Amino acid sequence: MGDYKKYYIVPAPPEDVYLALTNANTIHLWSGEEAVMSDVPHSEFSLWEGSITGRNIAFTPNHKIVQEWYFGERENPSVVSITLHAHKQGTSVLLQHTNIPDEDYADITSGWDDVYFASLIDFY
């Protein structure tokens, strides 16, 4: 199991980035894929045609998102925490993803960089 931590700069205010990460219609706009998402704790979500699924754990509006990502029947959950802070260029995003299965690590980390945040940054 591996952990991943990275900072991104998204050229939009934190309120817009939060909405882009928690609203299914907005996710569809920047990802090009249908999404099931809300900012209700304990709700299930699905992104990229079901290639990412999980459960929303907690939200601090316009500041923090915490999710559990599903990777089969794992003893310790894989947890994603996204923290947003205002930045002179828009929003500084701190991504922390823990307990990534070793066999999925390379795909997940490149997906964060090359697909997830690249698409979001290109959207703005």
N, C-alpha and C positions, 0 to 999 in steps of 0.2 A: 504494500500500500504506500502511495506517495502523496505528498502535499505540493500544492502549487500556489504561488503568490506573485501577483504582478500589478503594476499601476498602469492605467491608461488615461489619456486625456481625450475627452469627448467635447467637441466644440458646440456645446449647448448648455443651458443652465441646468442645475440639479433637478429642478421640478420637471423639466422636459425629459431628462434621462430616466428619472424614476418612472414616469408615465410610459416611456418607451420599453421599459423592462417589466411592467406590471399590467399593461392593458393589452388584451388579445388583439384588438383591431390595430393598435399602433405597432405591435410586434409584427403583424402581418405586413404592414407598410414597409418596414425596414428589412425584414428577413425574406419577404416574398413567399412565405409559407404560412398556412393556417396554424393557429395557436390556440391552446386552451390555457388561460391564465387569468388570475385575479389577484388582488392584494388582500385576500381573506386568509388569515392564518388557518392552517390545517386543511386547506383545499389542495386538490391534486392539480398538476399542470402537465402539459405536453407541448413540446416544441419540435420543429423540423420534422413534421410528419411522424411524430412519435419516437424519433431517434433519441430525444432527451425527455425523460419523464421523471416525475418526483412529487414531492409534497412541500408546499409552502409552510414554513415554520413560524416566521415572525417578520413584521414590517415596522419600520419607523418612517412615516411618510417623508418623501423627498430626501431621505438620508441613508436608510439601510434596508437590505433584503436578505433574509436567511432562508435557505431551501435545503431539503434533503433530496439528493439525486439517487435514483434507483439503479443498482447494478446487481440484480439478482438477489439471492438470499445471503447477504453479507451480515456478519456479526456486528460490525461497527458501521454506522451509516456514513455515506459520503456527503459532506456538508459544504454547501457553497454560501459564502457570505460576500455581499457586494455593498461597499460603503461609498457614499457619494459626498464630495465636498466641493464647495464653490472654488473655482480656480480662475485666474486672470484670462485663461483661454477657454473657459466654459466650466467643465466639471472634471475634477480629479476622481478617478474611480479606483478603489482598492479592491481587487478580486482576491479572495482566499478560498481555495478549494482543497478540502482535506479528505484523506482516505480514498484516494483514487486507486482502483485496482491496477496492479502492475501491468497486466496485459492490455489495459485501456489507456495507460498514462500518456503515451505519445500521441494517440488520436485525440484525447481530451485536451491536452495542452495546446496542440496545434490548432484544434477547433476553436478554443478561446481566442487565439490570436488571429487566425486566418479567416475565420467565418463569423463567429459571434460578435466580437468587438470590431473587427474590420468592417462588417456590414453596418453596424450601428454608427461608427464614425463616418463612413461614406454617406449614410443617410443624412447626416447633418452637414 
